[in-house]
Amino acid sequence: MKKNITSKDLITLALYELILRKKDYESISVMDICEKAGISRMTFYRHYNNKNDVFIDYSDERFAEFFDEIKKEKNIDLEKLIYSLFVFCQKYKRQIYILSKSKQEQLILSQFENYIRYLIATNKQYKETLKENPLLPPFAAGALFYVLVFWLNRKEEITPERMTSYVRDIVDALPKL
C-alpha cells in the first residue's frame, strides 16, 4: 500500500532536491523550499520553525523506524546492533549522502548522539556503563557517524558485514592502544 504524500514529504523532498541541484544549504531559504514544494509559507511554518527542523524531523522518523526494528531482537549485542545500523543506513544511503552534502554535520551529529544515548539508556547491558562514563554516547556517536559517512560516500561498495567486521576489529584493538 502506497503512502499518501504529505506536505511534510513535499517539504523534505524540496529541500533535498535544492541541496542536490541548486545551491549550498546556507543559501537555501524557506521561500525557496516552499516554491520548490508548491506550498505556502504558512504550510511550511505549520510543520517546522526553520529548515533545520526538516532534517531533525526526518532523522527522528528514521531513528524511530530503526529502533522499532532492533527492539524486536532479544538481547541484541553490540556487533548485531552495529550490523543492523549499517544495513539500515544502506537502505537510506541517498538521504544520508544529501544530509552530509548539506554540510550540517554538527546538527546531524547532535541528533545521532541523542539516538545513541537513547539506545544505550534502553539497553540493560550498557545502562550502567553510561552512568559510570558520560563520554560513551558522544564517543560512540562521533565514531559511528563518521564511519557511516565515510562508508556511504565511497564509490567502492563495502558490505554491511565487512563494515561490521572493520568496526569490531577497531573495538577489539582499543584496549591494546
PyMOL commands that set and color helices and strands:
alter all, ss='L'
color gray80, all
select helices_A, chain A and resi 7-21+25-27+30-37+41-47+51-70+78-91+93-101+105-121+124-132+136-152+160-176
alter helices_A, ss='H'
color red, helices_A
deselect
rebuild
show_as cartoon
